[in-house]
Amino acid sequence: MTFGYRRLSLFSALFTAVILITGSLLVLSRAIPHLINPEQVNSEGMILIAILGVIINGFGFFRLKTGMSQSEKVLS
């Protein structure tokens, strides 16, 4: 690996962290008003999305478990 490829892995980890932090702030900004004024929940839709999320995250975990980059080593 040349120096450029190692740096690319770190930039992708930084990009992922920025996306996760931005998404978390967006979810919090939308969730706080709903805590103050609760609404009816669509439970069937929530269960289906939760199952889909577990499947996708499990696939990603097993796919990246043997990785050698710094961001992939965090999983082990």
PDB file with SEQRES, HELIX, SHEET and CRYST1 records, atoms N, CA, C and O in Angstrom:
SEQRES   1 A   76  MET THR PHE GLY TYR ARG ARG LEU SER LEU PHE SER ALA          
SEQRES   2 A   76  LEU PHE THR ALA VAL ILE LEU ILE THR GLY SER LEU LEU          
SEQRES   3 A   76  VAL LEU SER ARG ALA ILE PRO HIS LEU ILE ASN PRO GLU          
SEQRES   4 A   76  GLN VAL ASN SER GLU GLY MET ILE LEU ILE ALA ILE LEU          
SEQRES   5 A   76  GLY VAL ILE ILE ASN GLY PHE GLY PHE PHE ARG LEU LYS          
SEQRES   6 A   76  THR GLY MET SER GLN SER GLU LYS VAL LEU SER                  
HELIX    1 AA1 PHE A    3  ILE A   36  1                                  34    
HELIX    2 AA2 SER A   43  LEU A   64  1                                  22    
HELIX    3 AA3 GLN A   70  LYS A   73  1                                   4    
CRYST1    1.000    1.000    1.000  90.00  90.00  90.00 P 1           1          
ATOM      1  N   MET A   1       0.833  -1.185   0.000  1.00  0.00           N  
ATOM      2  CA  MET A   1       0.000   0.000   0.000  1.00  0.00           C  
ATOM      3  C   MET A   1       0.876   1.246   0.000  1.00  0.00           C  
ATOM      4  O   MET A   1       1.847   1.337   0.751  1.00  0.00           O  
ATOM      5  N   THR A   2       0.532   2.176  -0.825  1.00  0.00           N  
ATOM      6  CA  THR A   2       1.257   3.438  -0.813  1.00  0.00           C  
ATOM      7  C   THR A   2       0.670   4.340   0.249  1.00  0.00           C  
ATOM      8  O   THR A   2      -0.374   4.032   0.824  1.00  0.00           O  
ATOM      9  N   PHE A   3       1.331   5.446   0.510  1.00  0.00           N  
ATOM     10  CA  PHE A   3       0.867   6.371   1.551  1.00  0.00           C  
ATOM     11  C   PHE A   3      -0.515   6.929   1.220  1.00  0.00           C  
ATOM     12  O   PHE A   3      -1.318   7.172   2.121  1.00  0.00           O  
ATOM     13  N   GLY A   4      -0.794   7.132  -0.054  1.00  0.00           N  
ATOM     14  CA  GLY A   4      -2.079   7.705  -0.453  1.00  0.00           C  
ATOM     15  C   GLY A   4      -3.257   6.817  -0.108  1.00  0.00           C  
ATOM     16  O   GLY A   4      -4.305   7.312   0.304  1.00  0.00           O  
ATOM     17  N   TYR A   5      -3.101   5.512  -0.270  1.00  0.00           N  
ATOM     18  CA  TYR A   5      -4.199   4.601   0.041  1.00  0.00           C  
ATOM     19  C   TYR A   5      -4.485   4.555   1.541  1.00  0.00           C  
ATOM     20  O   TYR A   5      -5.644   4.448   1.941  1.00  0.00           O  
ATOM     21  N   ARG A   6      -3.472   4.631   2.358  1.00  0.00           N  
ATOM     22  CA  ARG A   6      -3.692   4.662   3.810  1.00  0.00           C  
ATOM     23  C   ARG A   6      -4.433   5.927   4.216  1.00  0.00           C  
ATOM     24  O   ARG A   6      -5.309   5.890   5.080  1.00  0.00           O  
ATOM     25  N   ARG A   7      -4.084   7.030   3.599  1.00  0.00           N  
ATOM     26  CA  ARG A   7      -4.739   8.293   3.912  1.00  0.00           C  
ATOM     27  C   ARG A   7      -6.200   8.266   3.446  1.00  0.00           C  
ATOM     28  O   ARG A   7      -7.064   8.848   4.103  1.00  0.00           O  
ATOM     29  N   LEU A   8      -6.482   7.609   2.340  1.00  0.00           N  
ATOM     30  CA  LEU A   8      -7.840   7.500   1.840  1.00  0.00           C  
ATOM     31  C   LEU A   8      -8.728   6.771   2.849  1.00  0.00           C  
ATOM     32  O   LEU A   8      -9.888   7.142   3.032  1.00  0.00           O  
ATOM     33  N   SER A   9      -8.203   5.750   3.495  1.00  0.00           N  
ATOM     34  CA  SER A   9      -8.957   5.024   4.513  1.00  0.00           C  
ATOM     35  C   SER A   9      -9.297   5.928   5.690  1.00  0.00           C  
ATOM     36  O   SER A   9     -10.407   5.863   6.220  1.00  0.00           O  
ATOM     37  N   LEU A  10      -8.361   6.763   6.102  1.00  0.00           N  
ATOM     38  CA  LEU A  10      -8.634   7.680   7.203  1.00  0.00           C  
ATOM     39  C   LEU A  10      -9.653   8.743   6.810  1.00  0.00           C  
ATOM     40  O   LEU A  10     -10.502   9.124   7.616  1.00  0.00           O  
ATOM     41  N   PHE A  11      -9.567   9.222   5.568  1.00  0.00           N  
ATOM     42  CA  PHE A  11     -10.552  10.199   5.106  1.00  0.00           C  
ATOM     43  C   PHE A  11     -11.949   9.586   5.040  1.00  0.00           C  
ATOM     44  O   PHE A  11     -12.933  10.253   5.361  1.00  0.00           O  
ATOM     45  N   SER A  12     -12.043   8.339   4.631  1.00  0.00           N  
ATOM     46  CA  SER A  12     -13.353   7.697   4.580  1.00  0.00           C  
ATOM     47  C   SER A  12     -13.908   7.487   5.986  1.00  0.00           C  
ATOM     48  O   SER A  12     -15.117   7.598   6.189  1.00  0.00           O  
ATOM     49  N   ALA A  13     -13.053   7.187   6.954  1.00  0.00           N  
ATOM     50  CA  ALA A  13     -13.509   7.065   8.337  1.00  0.00           C  
ATOM     51  C   ALA A  13     -13.982   8.417   8.865  1.00  0.00           C  
ATOM     52  O   ALA A  13     -14.984   8.485   9.577  1.00  0.00           O  
ATOM     53  N   LEU A  14     -13.277   9.489   8.524  1.00  0.00           N  
ATOM     54  CA  LEU A  14     -13.693  10.833   8.916  1.00  0.00           C  
ATOM     55  C   LEU A  14     -15.025  11.188   8.271  1.00  0.00           C  
ATOM     56  O   LEU A  14     -15.907  11.739   8.929  1.00  0.00           O  
ATOM     57  N   PHE A  15     -15.173  10.877   6.991  1.00  0.00           N  
ATOM     58  CA  PHE A  15     -16.421  11.154   6.282  1.00  0.00           C  
ATOM     59  C   PHE A  15     -17.579  10.394   6.919  1.00  0.00           C  
ATOM     60  O   PHE A  15     -18.666  10.949   7.082  1.00  0.00           O  
ATOM     61  N   THR A  16     -17.362   9.136   7.280  1.00  0.00           N  
ATOM     62  CA  THR A  16     -18.392   8.341   7.934  1.00  0.00           C  
ATOM     63  C   THR A  16     -18.776   8.944   9.282  1.00  0.00           C  
ATOM     64  O   THR A  16     -19.958   9.000   9.623  1.00  0.00           O  
ATOM     65  N   ALA A  17     -17.790   9.390  10.044  1.00  0.00           N  
ATOM     66  CA  ALA A  17     -18.074  10.004  11.345  1.00  0.00           C  
ATOM     67  C   ALA A  17     -18.891  11.286  11.184  1.00  0.00           C  
ATOM     68  O   ALA A  17     -19.815  11.531  11.958  1.00  0.00           O  
ATOM     69  N   VAL A  18     -18.560  12.097  10.192  1.00  0.00           N  
ATOM     70  CA  VAL A  18     -19.307  13.334   9.962  1.00  0.00           C  
ATOM     71  C   VAL A  18     -20.749  13.017   9.569  1.00  0.00           C  
ATOM     72  O   VAL A  18     -21.675  13.676  10.043  1.00  0.00           O  
ATOM     73  N   ILE A  19     -20.948  12.025   8.716  1.00  0.00           N  
ATOM     74  CA  ILE A  19     -22.302  11.634   8.314  1.00  0.00           C  
ATOM     75  C   ILE A  19     -23.095  11.132   9.522  1.00  0.00           C  
ATOM     76  O   ILE A  19     -24.264  11.482   9.679  1.00  0.00           O  
ATOM     77  N   LEU A  20     -22.471  10.316  10.375  1.00  0.00           N  
ATOM     78  CA  LEU A  20     -23.169   9.793  11.551  1.00  0.00           C  
ATOM     79  C   LEU A  20     -23.529  10.892  12.539  1.00  0.00           C  
ATOM     80  O   LEU A  20     -24.628  10.888  13.094  1.00  0.00           O  
ATOM     81  N   ILE A  21     -22.623  11.829  12.764  1.00  0.00           N  
ATOM     82  CA  ILE A  21     -22.901  12.925  13.690  1.00  0.00           C  
ATOM     83  C   ILE A  21     -23.998  13.828  13.137  1.00  0.00           C  
ATOM     84  O   ILE A  21     -24.890  14.244  13.877  1.00  0.00           O  
ATOM     85  N   THR A  22     -23.941  14.133  11.843  1.00  0.00           N  
ATOM     86  CA  THR A  22     -24.971  14.962  11.225  1.00  0.00           C  
ATOM     87  C   THR A  22     -26.326  14.277  11.295  1.00  0.00           C  
ATOM     88  O   THR A  22     -27.326  14.911  11.630  1.00  0.00           O  
ATOM     89  N   GLY A  23     -26.367  12.996  10.982  1.00  0.00           N  
ATOM     90  CA  GLY A  23     -27.622  12.246  11.067  1.00  0.00           C  
ATOM     91  C   GLY A  23     -28.173  12.194  12.479  1.00  0.00           C  
ATOM     92  O   GLY A  23     -29.382  12.303  12.681  1.00  0.00           O  
ATOM     93  N   SER A  24     -27.291  12.029  13.459  1.00  0.00           N  
ATOM     94  CA  SER A  24     -27.734  11.999  14.862  1.00  0.00           C  
ATOM     95  C   SER A  24     -28.328  13.338  15.282  1.00  0.00           C  
ATOM     96  O   SER A  24     -29.345  13.383  15.975  1.00  0.00           O  
ATOM     97  N   LEU A  25     -27.694  14.418  14.864  1.00  0.00           N  
ATOM     98  CA  LEU A  25     -28.230  15.743  15.199  1.00  0.00           C  
ATOM     99  C   LEU A  25     -29.579  15.981  14.520  1.00  0.00           C  
ATOM    100  O   LEU A  25     -30.470  16.592  15.110  1.00  0.00           O  
ATOM    101  N   LEU A  26     -29.732  15.506  13.291  1.00  0.00           N  
ATOM    102  CA  LEU A  26     -31.013  15.639  12.601  1.00  0.00           C  
ATOM    103  C   LEU A  26     -32.102  14.842  13.315  1.00  0.00           C  
ATOM    104  O   LEU A  26     -33.214  15.337  13.501  1.00  0.00           O  
ATOM    105  N   VAL A  27     -31.786  13.616  13.715  1.00  0.00           N  
ATOM    106  CA  VAL A  27     -32.767  12.794  14.425  1.00  0.00           C  
ATOM    107  C   VAL A  27     -33.145  13.442  15.754  1.00  0.00           C  
ATOM    108  O   VAL A  27     -34.322  13.476  16.114  1.00  0.00           O  
ATOM    109  N   LEU A  28     -32.158  13.956  16.484  1.00  0.00           N  
ATOM    110  CA  LEU A  28     -32.460  14.620  17.760  1.00  0.00           C  
ATOM    111  C   LEU A  28     -33.308  15.862  17.571  1.00  0.00           C  
ATOM    112  O   LEU A  28     -34.216  16.119  18.362  1.00  0.00           O  
ATOM    113  N   SER A  29     -33.023  16.640  16.529  1.00  0.00           N  
ATOM    114  CA  SER A  29     -33.813  17.856  16.304  1.00  0.00           C  
ATOM    115  C   SER A  29     -35.251  17.529  15.941  1.00  0.00           C  
ATOM    116  O   SER A  29     -36.149  18.320  16.231  1.00  0.00           O  
ATOM    117  N   ARG A  30     -35.493  16.379  15.313  1.00  0.00           N  
ATOM    118  CA  ARG A  30     -36.861  15.984  14.987  1.00  0.00           C  
ATOM    119  C   ARG A  30     -37.531  15.249  16.146  1.00  0.00           C  
ATOM    120  O   ARG A  30     -38.757  15.258  16.253  1.00  0.00           O  
ATOM    121  N   ALA A  31     -36.734  14.604  17.024  1.00  0.00           N  
ATOM    122  CA  ALA A  31     -37.308  13.795  18.094  1.00  0.00           C  
ATOM    123  C   ALA A  31     -37.753  14.631  19.288  1.00  0.00           C  
ATOM    124  O   ALA A  31     -38.749  14.300  19.932  1.00  0.00           O  
ATOM    125  N   ILE A  32     -37.043  15.696  19.590  1.00  0.00           N  
ATOM    126  CA  ILE A  32     -37.368  16.488  20.779  1.00  0.00           C  
ATOM    127  C   ILE A  32     -38.789  17.069  20.715  1.00  0.00           C  
ATOM    128  O   ILE A  32     -39.505  16.981  21.713  1.00  0.00           O  
ATOM    129  N   PRO A  33     -39.236  17.661  19.588  1.00  0.00           N  
ATOM    130  CA  PRO A  33     -40.635  18.118  19.546  1.00  0.00           C  
ATOM    131  C   PRO A  33     -41.641  16.978  19.695  1.00  0.00           C  
ATOM    132  O   PRO A  33     -42.720  17.179  20.253  1.00  0.00           O  
ATOM    133  N   HIS A  34     -41.299  15.776  19.199  1.00  0.00           N  
ATOM    134  CA  HIS A  34     -42.217  14.644  19.355  1.00  0.00           C  
ATOM    135  C   HIS A  34     -42.266  14.148  20.796  1.00  0.00           C  
ATOM    136  O   HIS A  34     -43.267  13.557  21.201  1.00  0.00           O  
ATOM    137  N   LEU A  35     -41.230  14.369  21.569  1.00  0.00           N  
ATOM    138  CA  LEU A  35     -41.284  14.019  22.992  1.00  0.00           C  
ATOM    139  C   LEU A  35     -42.215  14.957  23.745  1.00  0.00           C  
ATOM    140  O   LEU A  35     -42.877  14.552  24.700  1.00  0.00           O  
ATOM    141  N   ILE A  36     -42.264  16.202  23.314  1.00  0.00           N  
ATOM    142  CA  ILE A  36     -43.127  17.177  23.967  1.00  0.00           C  
ATOM    143  C   ILE A  36     -44.589  16.942  23.585  1.00  0.00           C  
ATOM    144  O   ILE A  36     -45.468  16.998  24.444  1.00  0.00           O  
ATOM    145  N   ASN A  37     -44.854  16.677  22.299  1.00  0.00           N  
ATOM    146  CA  ASN A  37     -46.211  16.413  21.801  1.00  0.00           C  
ATOM    147  C   ASN A  37     -46.249  15.041  21.134  1.00  0.00           C  
ATOM    148  O   ASN A  37     -46.056  14.946  19.922  1.00  0.00           O  
ATOM    149  N   PRO A  38     -46.498  13.962  21.910  1.00  0.00           N  
ATOM    150  CA  PRO A  38     -46.467  12.606  21.345  1.00  0.00           C  
ATOM    151  C   PRO A  38     -47.563  12.394  20.295  1.00  0.00           C  
ATOM    152  O   PRO A  38     -48.631  13.002  20.355  1.00  0.00           O  
ATOM    153  N   GLU A  39     -47.265  11.512  19.328  1.00  0.00           N  
ATOM    154  CA  GLU A  39     -48.220  11.139  18.286  1.00  0.00           C  
ATOM    155  C   GLU A  39     -48.365   9.623  18.259  1.00  0.00           C  
ATOM    156  O   GLU A  39     -47.591   8.903  18.889  1.00  0.00           O  
ATOM    157  N   GLN A  40     -49.371   9.146  17.518  1.00  0.00           N  
ATOM    158  CA  GLN A  40     -49.594   7.712  17.366  1.00  0.00           C  
ATOM    159  C   GLN A  40     -48.438   7.088  16.582  1.00  0.00           C  
ATOM    160  O   GLN A  40     -47.924   7.696  15.644  1.00  0.00           O  
ATOM    161  N   VAL A  41     -48.030   5.875  16.966  1.00  0.00           N  
ATOM    162  CA  VAL A  41     -46.892   5.197  16.354  1.00  0.00           C  
ATOM    163  C   VAL A  41     -47.387   4.107  15.412  1.00  0.00           C  
ATOM    164  O   VAL A  41     -48.332   3.387  15.735  1.00  0.00           O  
ATOM    165  N   ASN A  42     -46.744   3.981  14.233  1.00  0.00           N  
ATOM    166  CA  ASN A  42     -47.025   2.899  13.284  1.00  0.00           C  
ATOM    167  C   ASN A  42     -46.126   1.723  13.651  1.00  0.00           C  
ATOM    168  O   ASN A  42     -44.992   1.632  13.181  1.00  0.00           O  
ATOM    169  N   SER A  43     -46.629   0.834  14.484  1.00  0.00           N  
ATOM    170  CA  SER A  43     -45.789  -0.237  15.034  1.00  0.00           C  
ATOM    171  C   SER A  43     -45.383  -1.264  13.987  1.00  0.00           C  
ATOM    172  O   SER A  43     -44.262  -1.771  14.042  1.00  0.00           O  
ATOM    173  N   GLU A  44     -46.258  -1.590  13.026  1.00  0.00           N  
ATOM    174  CA  GLU A  44     -45.887  -2.580  12.015  1.00  0.00           C  
ATOM    175  C   GLU A  44     -44.723  -2.070  11.167  1.00  0.00           C  
ATOM    176  O   GLU A  44     -43.795  -2.825  10.877  1.00  0.00           O  
ATOM    177  N   GLY A  45     -44.761  -0.819  10.775  1.00  0.00           N  
ATOM    178  CA  GLY A  45     -43.679  -0.238   9.990  1.00  0.00           C  
ATOM    179  C   GLY A  45     -42.379  -0.185  10.764  1.00  0.00           C  
ATOM    180  O   GLY A  45     -41.311  -0.425  10.202  1.00  0.00           O  
ATOM    181  N   MET A  46     -42.458   0.128  12.054  1.00  0.00           N  
ATOM    182  CA  MET A  46     -41.253   0.186  12.881  1.00  0.00           C  
ATOM    183  C   MET A  46     -40.613  -1.191  13.023  1.00  0.00           C  
ATOM    184  O   MET A  46     -39.389  -1.312  12.983  1.00  0.00           O  
ATOM    185  N   ILE A  47     -41.428  -2.226  13.189  1.00  0.00           N  
ATOM    186  CA  ILE A  47     -40.885  -3.581  13.327  1.00  0.00           C  
ATOM    187  C   ILE A  47     -40.197  -4.014  12.034  1.00  0.00           C  
ATOM    188  O   ILE A  47     -39.112  -4.593  12.073  1.00  0.00           O  
ATOM    189  N   LEU A  48     -40.828  -3.733  10.877  1.00  0.00           N  
ATOM    190  CA  LEU A  48     -40.226  -4.115   9.599  1.00  0.00           C  
ATOM    191  C   LEU A  48     -38.908  -3.384   9.360  1.00  0.00           C  
ATOM    192  O   LEU A  48     -37.948  -3.995   8.891  1.00  0.00           O  
ATOM    193  N   ILE A  49     -38.841  -2.103   9.667  1.00  0.00           N  
ATOM    194  CA  ILE A  49     -37.603  -1.345   9.482  1.00  0.00           C  
ATOM    195  C   ILE A  49     -36.531  -1.828  10.461  1.00  0.00           C  
ATOM    196  O   ILE A  49     -35.355  -1.875  10.101  1.00  0.00           O  
ATOM    197  N   ALA A  50     -36.911  -2.187  11.685  1.00  0.00           N  
ATOM    198  CA  ALA A  50     -35.945  -2.699  12.657  1.00  0.00           C  
ATOM    199  C   ALA A  50     -35.356  -4.031  12.187  1.00  0.00           C  
ATOM    200  O   ALA A  50     -34.148  -4.245  12.297  1.00  0.00           O  
ATOM    201  N   ILE A  51     -36.188  -4.914  11.671  1.00  0.00           N  
ATOM    202  CA  ILE A  51     -35.700  -6.207  11.172  1.00  0.00           C  
ATOM    203  C   ILE A  51     -34.769  -5.992   9.988  1.00  0.00           C  
ATOM    204  O   ILE A  51     -33.716  -6.626   9.907  1.00  0.00           O  
ATOM    205  N   LEU A  52     -35.142  -5.109   9.071  1.00  0.00           N  
ATOM    206  CA  LEU A  52     -34.288  -4.805   7.922  1.00  0.00           C  
ATOM    207  C   LEU A  52     -32.953  -4.220   8.368  1.00  0.00           C  
ATOM    208  O   LEU A  52     -31.914  -4.563   7.803  1.00  0.00           O  
ATOM    209  N   GLY A  53     -32.960  -3.344   9.368  1.00  0.00           N  
ATOM    210  CA  GLY A  53     -31.728  -2.761   9.890  1.00  0.00           C  
ATOM    211  C   GLY A  53     -30.812  -3.794  10.522  1.00  0.00           C  
ATOM    212  O   GLY A  53     -29.596  -3.739  10.337  1.00  0.00           O  
ATOM    213  N   VAL A  54     -31.376  -4.731  11.261  1.00  0.00           N  
ATOM    214  CA  VAL A  54     -30.566  -5.787  11.881  1.00  0.00           C  
ATOM    215  C   VAL A  54     -29.935  -6.666  10.806  1.00  0.00           C  
ATOM    216  O   VAL A  54     -28.774  -7.056  10.929  1.00  0.00           O  
ATOM    217  N   ILE A  55     -30.688  -6.981   9.757  1.00  0.00           N  
ATOM    218  CA  ILE A  55     -30.153  -7.821   8.679  1.00  0.00           C  
ATOM    219  C   ILE A  55     -29.012  -7.103   7.960  1.00  0.00           C  
ATOM    220  O   ILE A  55     -27.961  -7.699   7.726  1.00  0.00           O  
ATOM    221  N   ILE A  56     -29.205  -5.839   7.609  1.00  0.00           N  
ATOM    222  CA  ILE A  56     -28.174  -5.092   6.892  1.00  0.00           C  
ATOM    223  C   ILE A  56     -26.937  -4.895   7.759  1.00  0.00           C  
ATOM    224  O   ILE A  56     -25.816  -5.055   7.276  1.00  0.00           O  
ATOM    225  N   ASN A  57     -27.120  -4.551   9.026  1.00  0.00           N  
ATOM    226  CA  ASN A  57     -25.972  -4.372   9.916  1.00  0.00           C  
ATOM    227  C   ASN A  57     -25.230  -5.687  10.155  1.00  0.00           C  
ATOM    228  O   ASN A  57     -24.002  -5.694  10.233  1.00  0.00           O  
ATOM    229  N   GLY A  58     -25.949  -6.784  10.270  1.00  0.00           N  
ATOM    230  CA  GLY A  58     -25.303  -8.084  10.431  1.00  0.00           C  
ATOM    231  C   GLY A  58     -24.487  -8.456   9.212  1.00  0.00           C  
ATOM    232  O   GLY A  58     -23.376  -8.970   9.340  1.00  0.00           O  
ATOM    233  N   PHE A  59     -25.033  -8.199   8.013  1.00  0.00           N  
ATOM    234  CA  PHE A  59     -24.298  -8.464   6.781  1.00  0.00           C  
ATOM    235  C   PHE A  59     -23.028  -7.610   6.718  1.00  0.00           C  
ATOM    236  O   PHE A  59     -21.960  -8.105   6.358  1.00  0.00           O  
ATOM    237  N   GLY A  60     -23.149  -6.344   7.066  1.00  0.00           N  
ATOM    238  CA  GLY A  60     -21.981  -5.456   7.054  1.00  0.00           C  
ATOM    239  C   GLY A  60     -20.931  -5.877   8.062  1.00  0.00           C  
ATOM    240  O   GLY A  60     -19.735  -5.792   7.785  1.00  0.00           O  
ATOM    241  N   PHE A  61     -21.360  -6.327   9.219  1.00  0.00           N  
ATOM    242  CA  PHE A  61     -20.421  -6.779  10.243  1.00  0.00           C  
ATOM    243  C   PHE A  61     -19.608  -7.964   9.758  1.00  0.00           C  
ATOM    244  O   PHE A  61     -18.382  -7.967   9.864  1.00  0.00           O  
ATOM    245  N   PHE A  62     -20.292  -8.980   9.220  1.00  0.00           N  
ATOM    246  CA  PHE A  62     -19.570 -10.164   8.766  1.00  0.00           C  
ATOM    247  C   PHE A  62     -18.716  -9.879   7.537  1.00  0.00           C  
ATOM    248  O   PHE A  62     -17.689 -10.525   7.331  1.00  0.00           O  
ATOM    249  N   ARG A  63     -19.124  -8.939   6.740  1.00  0.00           N  
ATOM    250  CA  ARG A  63     -18.342  -8.581   5.537  1.00  0.00           C  
ATOM    251  C   ARG A  63     -17.065  -7.824   5.918  1.00  0.00           C  
ATOM    252  O   ARG A  63     -16.022  -8.033   5.297  1.00  0.00           O  
ATOM    253  N   LEU A  64     -17.130  -6.958   6.917  1.00  0.00           N  
ATOM    254  CA  LEU A  64     -15.984  -6.138   7.295  1.00  0.00           C  
ATOM    255  C   LEU A  64     -15.146  -6.741   8.420  1.00  0.00           C  
ATOM    256  O   LEU A  64     -14.128  -6.167   8.806  1.00  0.00           O  
ATOM    257  N   LYS A  65     -15.557  -7.879   8.944  1.00  0.00           N  
ATOM    258  CA  LYS A  65     -14.869  -8.475  10.092  1.00  0.00           C  
ATOM    259  C   LYS A  65     -13.419  -8.824   9.793  1.00  0.00           C  
ATOM    260  O   LYS A  65     -12.578  -8.773  10.692  1.00  0.00           O  
ATOM    261  N   THR A  66     -13.110  -9.174   8.561  1.00  0.00           N  
ATOM    262  CA  THR A  66     -11.751  -9.585   8.213  1.00  0.00           C  
ATOM    263  C   THR A  66     -10.959  -8.469   7.552  1.00  0.00           C  
ATOM    264  O   THR A  66      -9.906  -8.735   6.972  1.00  0.00           O  
ATOM    265  N   GLY A  67     -11.430  -7.227   7.619  1.00  0.00           N  
ATOM    266  CA  GLY A  67     -10.751  -6.113   6.957  1.00  0.00           C  
ATOM    267  C   GLY A  67      -9.443  -5.745   7.634  1.00  0.00           C  
ATOM    268  O   GLY A  67      -9.214  -6.069   8.799  1.00  0.00           O  
ATOM    269  N   MET A  68      -8.588  -5.059   6.878  1.00  0.00           N  
ATOM    270  CA  MET A  68      -7.285  -4.674   7.382  1.00  0.00           C  
ATOM    271  C   MET A  68      -7.130  -3.162   7.585  1.00  0.00           C  
ATOM    272  O   MET A  68      -6.128  -2.732   8.155  1.00  0.00           O  
ATOM    273  N   SER A  69      -8.073  -2.357   7.145  1.00  0.00           N  
ATOM    274  CA  SER A  69      -7.927  -0.921   7.306  1.00  0.00           C  
ATOM    275  C   SER A  69      -8.248  -0.515   8.753  1.00  0.00           C  
ATOM    276  O   SER A  69      -8.825  -1.293   9.512  1.00  0.00           O  
ATOM    277  N   GLN A  70      -7.874   0.685   9.113  1.00  0.00           N  
ATOM    278  CA  GLN A  70      -8.061   1.163  10.483  1.00  0.00           C  
ATOM    279  C   GLN A  70      -9.549   1.194  10.856  1.00  0.00           C  
ATOM    280  O   GLN A  70      -9.919   0.792  11.959  1.00  0.00           O  
ATOM    281  N   SER A  71     -10.389   1.664   9.952  1.00  0.00           N  
ATOM    282  CA  SER A  71     -11.809   1.754  10.268  1.00  0.00           C  
ATOM    283  C   SER A  71     -12.446   0.369  10.346  1.00  0.00           C  
ATOM    284  O   SER A  71     -13.413   0.193  11.087  1.00  0.00           O  
ATOM    285  N   GLU A  72     -11.937  -0.623   9.607  1.00  0.00           N  
ATOM    286  CA  GLU A  72     -12.470  -1.979   9.675  1.00  0.00           C  
ATOM    287  C   GLU A  72     -11.978  -2.699  10.926  1.00  0.00           C  
ATOM    288  O   GLU A  72     -12.687  -3.563  11.442  1.00  0.00           O  
ATOM    289  N   LYS A  73     -10.807  -2.377  11.425  1.00  0.00           N  
ATOM    290  CA  LYS A  73     -10.288  -3.017  12.634  1.00  0.00           C  
ATOM    291  C   LYS A  73     -11.069  -2.625  13.877  1.00  0.00           C  
ATOM    292  O   LYS A  73     -11.009  -3.327  14.886  1.00  0.00           O  
ATOM    293  N   VAL A  74     -11.801  -1.517  13.824  1.00  0.00           N  
ATOM    294  CA  VAL A  74     -12.596  -1.075  14.965  1.00  0.00           C  
ATOM    295  C   VAL A  74     -13.671  -2.104  15.304  1.00  0.00           C  
ATOM    296  O   VAL A  74     -14.055  -2.231  16.467  1.00  0.00           O  
ATOM    297  N   LEU A  75     -14.157  -2.834  14.315  1.00  0.00           N  
ATOM    298  CA  LEU A  75     -15.218  -3.811  14.531  1.00  0.00           C  
ATOM    299  C   LEU A  75     -14.761  -5.012  15.354  1.00  0.00           C  
ATOM    300  O   LEU A  75     -15.581  -5.628  16.036  1.00  0.00           O  
ATOM    301  N   SER A  76     -13.487  -5.359  15.311  1.00  0.00           N  
ATOM    302  CA  SER A  76     -13.060  -6.578  15.995  1.00  0.00           C  
ATOM    303  C   SER A  76     -12.658  -6.357  17.419  1.00  0.00           C  
ATOM    304  O   SER A  76     -12.278  -7.304  18.108  1.00  0.00           O  
TER     305      SER A  76                                                      
END                                                                             
